[in-house]
């Protein structure tokens, strides 16, 4: 028996969600297919990856170790499928701004790939808040930016969204709301809430809370995603954050569950931005082409299938 990508994907989904039934719904396949794939993987590795219980599936020590390997495998496959061809003709200096969330949870991996595919493009990265990024683009301090595009406000800043990251409810393991497949904002409002403030996250959140005519019971406000992760895992409250920043474990090694929200909650949009009158340099075009190839082209291909 050989290792397959199907086994890896099913294992990761079960590890992150904690229940085979919910993993099957997420993957749009049968529960038996998930169960079989996990058993095959455990037989191949010669060890149990999960502890089974009435509450769901929890990773063993071997499972937690293999989960990190599984992420590397999937990332390597995605790189191989989505990498653009090297372009030695692009060169020059690119001043690139990025917001905290983008730089912390998205950009480093792509900076490494850009360095590989465009070795003569030198990228200077500047972490700034949204308002400073807009001012820098308008004044020519930055050539381009990778930002949360829904937060942009200035009419002279042009943006294009690369992908949307769904926002879901974060819960501690075995929280009563984990028994539900989806949760309403009204039910969330009854729980102590940990509110993230960085990158205007609280302002964005209040828009969908207001639309649902609900208000969160905010217990703590923090600019740290890791603080939110730890407080949720420790049972201090719940939070609503995007899949981009989600990890199934806190720094203390405690599990974090996620559930879909039944109310309309706008996703986090990540994309490129620049001054609409800025003439593109070869370095700017190389960066834009890279992200188009990595995100927009696969989406267009999937839509045509």
MITIKOL-569349 format. One record per residue (C-alpha): residue in three letters; x, y, z; residue number from 1. Coordinates in steps of 0.5 Angstrom, whole numbers. Example, Ala and Ser with C-alpha at 12.3 -4.5 7.8 and 13.67 -1.06 7.14 Angstrom:
# MITIKOL-569349
code ALA	px 25	py -9	pz 16	pos 1
code SER	px 27	py -2	pz 14	pos 2
END
This chain:
# MITIKOL-569349
code UNK	px 0	py 0	pz 0	pos 1
code UNK	px 3	py 7	pz -2	pos 2
code UNK	px 1	py 14	pz 1	pos 3
code UNK	px -4	py 18	pz -3	pos 4
code UNK	px -6	py 25	pz -3	pos 5
code UNK	px -13	py 23	pz -1	pos 6
code UNK	px -11	py 20	pz 5	pos 7
code UNK	px -7	py 26	pz 7	pos 8
code UNK	px -13	py 31	pz 5	pos 9
code UNK	px -18	py 27	pz 9	pos 10
code UNK	px -13	py 26	pz 15	pos 11
code UNK	px -12	py 34	pz 15	pos 12
code UNK	px -19	py 35	pz 15	pos 13
code UNK	px -21	py 30	pz 21	pos 14
code UNK	px -15	py 33	pz 25	pos 15
code UNK	px -18	py 40	pz 24	pos 16
code UNK	px -25	py 39	pz 25	pos 17
code UNK	px -25	py 33	pz 30	pos 18
code UNK	px -30	py 29	pz 28	pos 19
code UNK	px -31	py 24	pz 22	pos 20
code UNK	px -38	py 26	pz 20	pos 21
code UNK	px -36	py 34	pz 20	pos 22
code UNK	px -30	py 32	pz 16	pos 23
code UNK	px -34	py 28	pz 11	pos 24
code UNK	px -39	py 34	pz 10	pos 25
code UNK	px -33	py 39	pz 9	pos 26
code UNK	px -30	py 34	pz 4	pos 27
code UNK	px -37	py 33	pz 1	pos 28
code UNK	px -36	py 25	pz 1	pos 29
code UNK	px -38	py 20	pz 5	pos 30
code UNK	px -36	py 18	pz 12	pos 31
code UNK	px -34	py 11	pz 10	pos 32
code UNK	px -29	py 14	pz 5	pos 33
code UNK	px -26	py 18	pz 11	pos 34
code UNK	px -26	py 13	pz 16	pos 35
code UNK	px -23	py 8	pz 11	pos 36
code UNK	px -17	py 13	pz 9	pos 37
code UNK	px -15	py 14	pz 16	pos 38
code UNK	px -15	py 7	pz 17	pos 39
code UNK	px -11	py 6	pz 11	pos 40
code UNK	px -6	py 11	pz 13	pos 41
code UNK	px -5	py 8	pz 20	pos 42
code UNK	px -4	py 2	pz 17	pos 43
code UNK	px 2	py 5	pz 13	pos 44
code UNK	px 5	py 8	pz 19	pos 45
code UNK	px 4	py 3	pz 24	pos 46
code UNK	px 1	py 7	pz 29	pos 47
code UNK	px -5	py 10	pz 31	pos 48
code UNK	px -6	py 17	pz 29	pos 49
code UNK	px -13	py 19	pz 33	pos 50
code UNK	px -16	py 17	pz 40	pos 51
code UNK	px -23	py 15	pz 38	pos 52
code UNK	px -29	py 17	pz 43	pos 53
code UNK	px -36	py 19	pz 44	pos 54
code UNK	px -34	py 26	pz 43	pos 55
code UNK	px -30	py 25	pz 37	pos 56
code UNK	px -23	py 24	pz 34	pos 57
code UNK	px -17	py 27	pz 38	pos 58
code UNK	px -10	py 27	pz 35	pos 59
code UNK	px -5	py 22	pz 39	pos 60
code UNK	px 2	py 25	pz 40	pos 61
code UNK	px 4	py 21	pz 33	pos 62
code UNK	px -2	py 24	pz 30	pos 63
code UNK	px 0	py 31	pz 32	pos 64
code UNK	px 7	py 30	pz 29	pos 65
code UNK	px 5	py 27	pz 23	pos 66
code UNK	px 0	py 33	pz 22	pos 67
code UNK	px 6	py 38	pz 21	pos 68
code UNK	px 9	py 33	pz 16	pos 69
code UNK	px 2	py 33	pz 12	pos 70
code UNK	px 2	py 40	pz 12	pos 71
code UNK	px 8	py 40	pz 9	pos 72
code UNK	px 6	py 35	pz 4	pos 73
code UNK	px 0	py 39	pz 1	pos 74
code UNK	px 4	py 45	pz 1	pos 75
code UNK	px 9	py 42	pz -3	pos 76
code UNK	px 4	py 39	pz -8	pos 77
code UNK	px 0	py 46	pz -9	pos 78
code UNK	px 7	py 49	pz -10	pos 79
code UNK	px 9	py 44	pz -16	pos 80
code UNK	px 2	py 45	pz -19	pos 81
code UNK	px 1	py 53	pz -18	pos 82
code UNK	px 8	py 55	pz -19	pos 83
code UNK	px 9	py 60	pz -25	pos 84
code UNK	px 15	py 59	pz -30	pos 85
code UNK	px 21	py 62	pz -28	pos 86
code UNK	px 22	py 69	pz -31	pos 87
code UNK	px 29	py 71	pz -32	pos 88
code UNK	px 27	py 78	pz -35	pos 89
code UNK	px 24	py 81	pz -29	pos 90
code UNK	px 29	py 85	pz -25	pos 91
code UNK	px 29	py 91	pz -21	pos 92
code UNK	px 27	py 94	pz -14	pos 93
code UNK	px 20	py 93	pz -11	pos 94
code UNK	px 17	py 97	pz -5	pos 95
code UNK	px 12	py 92	pz -2	pos 96
code UNK	px 7	py 94	pz 4	pos 97
code UNK	px 3	py 89	pz 8	pos 98
code UNK	px -1	py 89	pz 14	pos 99
code UNK	px 0	py 85	pz 20	pos 100
code UNK	px -5	py 80	pz 18	pos 101
code UNK	px -2	py 79	pz 11	pos 102
code UNK	px 5	py 79	pz 13	pos 103
code UNK	px 4	py 74	pz 19	pos 104
code UNK	px 0	py 69	pz 16	pos 105
code UNK	px 0	py 69	pz 9	pos 106
code UNK	px 6	py 73	pz 5	pos 107
code UNK	px 13	py 70	pz 8	pos 108
code UNK	px 11	py 63	pz 4	pos 109
code UNK	px 10	py 67	pz -3	pos 110
code UNK	px 16	py 72	pz -2	pos 111
code UNK	px 20	py 66	pz -2	pos 112
code UNK	px 17	py 63	pz -8	pos 113
code UNK	px 18	py 70	pz -11	pos 114
code UNK	px 25	py 70	pz -10	pos 115
code UNK	px 26	py 63	pz -13	pos 116
code UNK	px 22	py 65	pz -19	pos 117
code UNK	px 24	py 72	pz -20	pos 118
code UNK	px 32	py 72	pz -17	pos 119
code UNK	px 33	py 79	pz -20	pos 120
code UNK	px 27	py 82	pz -17	pos 121
code UNK	px 29	py 85	pz -10	pos 122
code UNK	px 23	py 86	pz -6	pos 123
code UNK	px 23	py 91	pz 0	pos 124
code UNK	px 17	py 89	pz 5	pos 125
code UNK	px 14	py 94	pz 10	pos 126
code UNK	px 9	py 93	pz 15	pos 127
code UNK	px 4	py 98	pz 16	pos 128
code UNK	px -3	py 99	pz 18	pos 129
code UNK	px -8	py 100	pz 13	pos 130
code UNK	px -8	py 108	pz 13	pos 131
code UNK	px -1	py 108	pz 13	pos 132
code UNK	px -1	py 104	pz 7	pos 133
code UNK	px -6	py 108	pz 3	pos 134
code UNK	px -2	py 114	pz 4	pos 135
code UNK	px 5	py 111	pz 2	pos 136
code UNK	px 1	py 108	pz -4	pos 137
code UNK	px -1	py 115	pz -6	pos 138
code UNK	px 5	py 119	pz -4	pos 139
code UNK	px 10	py 114	pz -8	pos 140
code UNK	px 13	py 111	pz -2	pos 141
code UNK	px 10	py 104	pz -4	pos 142
code UNK	px 10	py 101	pz -11	pos 143
code UNK	px 4	py 96	pz -9	pos 144
code UNK	px 1	py 93	pz -3	pos 145
code UNK	px -2	py 86	pz 0	pos 146
code UNK	px -8	py 88	pz 4	pos 147
code UNK	px -14	py 86	pz 6	pos 148
code UNK	px -18	py 89	pz 1	pos 149
code UNK	px -25	py 90	pz 4	pos 150
code UNK	px -21	py 95	pz 9	pos 151
code UNK	px -19	py 100	pz 3	pos 152
code UNK	px -22	py 107	pz 3	pos 153
code UNK	px -19	py 112	pz -2	pos 154
code UNK	px -22	py 112	pz -9	pos 155
code UNK	px -15	py 113	pz -12	pos 156
code UNK	px -13	py 106	pz -9	pos 157
code UNK	px -14	py 100	pz -14	pos 158
code UNK	px -15	py 93	pz -11	pos 159
code UNK	px -16	py 86	pz -14	pos 160
code UNK	px -18	py 81	pz -9	pos 161
code UNK	px -14	py 74	pz -10	pos 162
code UNK	px -18	py 70	pz -5	pos 163
code UNK	px -23	py 70	pz 0	pos 164
code UNK	px -22	py 67	pz 7	pos 165
code UNK	px -28	py 65	pz 11	pos 166
code UNK	px -30	py 67	pz 18	pos 167
code UNK	px -32	py 62	pz 23	pos 168
code UNK	px -33	py 61	pz 30	pos 169
code UNK	px -27	py 59	pz 34	pos 170
code UNK	px -29	py 54	pz 40	pos 171
code UNK	px -25	py 51	pz 46	pos 172
code UNK	px -26	py 43	pz 45	pos 173
code UNK	px -32	py 40	pz 48	pos 174
code UNK	px -36	py 47	pz 48	pos 175
code UNK	px -43	py 46	pz 48	pos 176
code UNK	px -44	py 49	pz 42	pos 177
code UNK	px -39	py 44	pz 38	pos 178
code UNK	px -45	py 39	pz 38	pos 179
code UNK	px -48	py 44	pz 33	pos 180
code UNK	px -46	py 44	pz 26	pos 181
code UNK	px -48	py 51	pz 25	pos 182
code UNK	px -49	py 57	pz 30	pos 183
code UNK	px -52	py 63	pz 29	pos 184
code UNK	px -50	py 70	pz 32	pos 185
code UNK	px -55	py 70	pz 37	pos 186
code UNK	px -53	py 64	pz 40	pos 187
code UNK	px -45	py 67	pz 40	pos 188
code UNK	px -48	py 73	pz 43	pos 189
code UNK	px -50	py 69	pz 49	pos 190
code UNK	px -42	py 67	pz 50	pos 191
code UNK	px -36	py 71	pz 53	pos 192
code UNK	px -33	py 74	pz 47	pos 193
code UNK	px -26	py 75	pz 45	pos 194
code UNK	px -25	py 81	pz 40	pos 195
code UNK	px -19	py 82	pz 36	pos 196
code UNK	px -17	py 89	pz 34	pos 197
code UNK	px -11	py 89	pz 29	pos 198
code UNK	px -12	py 90	pz 22	pos 199
code UNK	px -19	py 94	pz 24	pos 200
code UNK	px -22	py 87	pz 25	pos 201
code UNK	px -27	py 89	pz 30	pos 202
code UNK	px -30	py 95	pz 26	pos 203
code UNK	px -31	py 89	pz 20	pos 204
code UNK	px -34	py 85	pz 25	pos 205
code UNK	px -39	py 90	pz 28	pos 206
code UNK	px -42	py 91	pz 21	pos 207
code UNK	px -44	py 83	pz 20	pos 208
code UNK	px -46	py 84	pz 28	pos 209
code UNK	px -50	py 90	pz 26	pos 210
code UNK	px -53	py 87	pz 20	pos 211
code UNK	px -56	py 81	pz 24	pos 212
code UNK	px -58	py 86	pz 30	pos 213
code UNK	px -54	py 82	pz 35	pos 214
code UNK	px -48	py 85	pz 39	pos 215
code UNK	px -42	py 81	pz 42	pos 216
code UNK	px -41	py 80	pz 49	pos 217
code UNK	px -34	py 82	pz 49	pos 218
code UNK	px -30	py 80	pz 55	pos 219
code UNK	px -23	py 82	pz 52	pos 220
code UNK	px -20	py 86	pz 46	pos 221
code UNK	px -13	py 84	pz 44	pos 222
code UNK	px -9	py 86	pz 38	pos 223
code UNK	px -6	py 79	pz 38	pos 224
code UNK	px -8	py 73	pz 34	pos 225
code UNK	px -4	py 68	pz 39	pos 226
code UNK	px -8	py 71	pz 45	pos 227
code UNK	px -14	py 70	pz 42	pos 228
code UNK	px -12	py 63	pz 40	pos 229
code UNK	px -10	py 61	pz 47	pos 230
code UNK	px -16	py 65	pz 51	pos 231
code UNK	px -21	py 61	pz 46	pos 232
code UNK	px -17	py 54	pz 47	pos 233
code UNK	px -17	py 55	pz 55	pos 234
code UNK	px -24	py 57	pz 55	pos 235
code UNK	px -24	py 64	pz 57	pos 236
code UNK	px -29	py 66	pz 51	pos 237
code UNK	px -31	py 64	pz 43	pos 238
code UNK	px -28	py 68	pz 37	pos 239
code UNK	px -30	py 69	pz 30	pos 240
code UNK	px -24	py 69	pz 26	pos 241
code UNK	px -22	py 67	pz 19	pos 242
code UNK	px -19	py 61	pz 16	pos 243
code UNK	px -13	py 64	pz 14	pos 244
code UNK	px -11	py 65	pz 21	pos 245
code UNK	px -14	py 59	pz 24	pos 246
code UNK	px -9	py 53	pz 27	pos 247
code UNK	px -13	py 47	pz 31	pos 248
code UNK	px -8	py 48	pz 37	pos 249
code UNK	px -6	py 53	pz 41	pos 250
code UNK	px 1	py 55	pz 44	pos 251
code UNK	px -1	py 51	pz 50	pos 252
code UNK	px -3	py 45	pz 46	pos 253
code UNK	px -10	py 45	pz 47	pos 254
code UNK	px -15	py 44	pz 41	pos 255
code UNK	px -19	py 49	pz 38	pos 256
code UNK	px -26	py 47	pz 34	pos 257
code UNK	px -29	py 51	pz 29	pos 258
code UNK	px -36	py 52	pz 27	pos 259
code UNK	px -40	py 55	pz 21	pos 260
code UNK	px -44	py 61	pz 22	pos 261
code UNK	px -51	py 61	pz 20	pos 262
code UNK	px -52	py 68	pz 19	pos 263
code UNK	px -49	py 72	pz 13	pos 264
code UNK	px -41	py 73	pz 15	pos 265
code UNK	px -37	py 77	pz 10	pos 266
code UNK	px -30	py 73	pz 9	pos 267
code UNK	px -24	py 76	pz 10	pos 268
code UNK	px -21	py 78	pz 3	pos 269
code UNK	px -14	py 78	pz 1	pos 270
code UNK	px -11	py 82	pz -5	pos 271
code UNK	px -6	py 87	pz -9	pos 272
code UNK	px -7	py 94	pz -8	pos 273
code UNK	px -3	py 100	pz -12	pos 274
code UNK	px -5	py 107	pz -14	pos 275
code UNK	px -9	py 107	pz -20	pos 276
code UNK	px -5	py 112	pz -24	pos 277
code UNK	px 2	py 108	pz -22	pos 278
code UNK	px 6	py 106	pz -29	pos 279
code UNK	px 7	py 99	pz -28	pos 280
code UNK	px 15	py 97	pz -27	pos 281
code UNK	px 17	py 90	pz -29	pos 282
code UNK	px 18	py 88	pz -22	pos 283
code UNK	px 11	py 90	pz -21	pos 284
code UNK	px 8	py 86	pz -27	pos 285
code UNK	px 12	py 80	pz -24	pos 286
code UNK	px 9	py 80	pz -17	pos 287
code UNK	px 2	py 81	pz -20	pos 288
code UNK	px 3	py 76	pz -25	pos 289
code UNK	px 6	py 71	pz -20	pos 290
code UNK	px 0	py 72	pz -15	pos 291
code UNK	px -5	py 71	pz -21	pos 292
code UNK	px -2	py 65	pz -23	pos 293
code UNK	px -2	py 62	pz -16	pos 294
code UNK	px -9	py 64	pz -14	pos 295
code UNK	px -14	py 67	pz -20	pos 296
code UNK	px -12	py 62	pz -26	pos 297
code UNK	px -14	py 56	pz -21	pos 298
code UNK	px -20	py 59	pz -19	pos 299
code UNK	px -22	py 61	pz -27	pos 300
code UNK	px -20	py 54	pz -29	pos 301
code UNK	px -24	py 51	pz -23	pos 302
code UNK	px -30	py 55	pz -25	pos 303
code UNK	px -30	py 52	pz -33	pos 304
code UNK	px -30	py 45	pz -30	pos 305
END
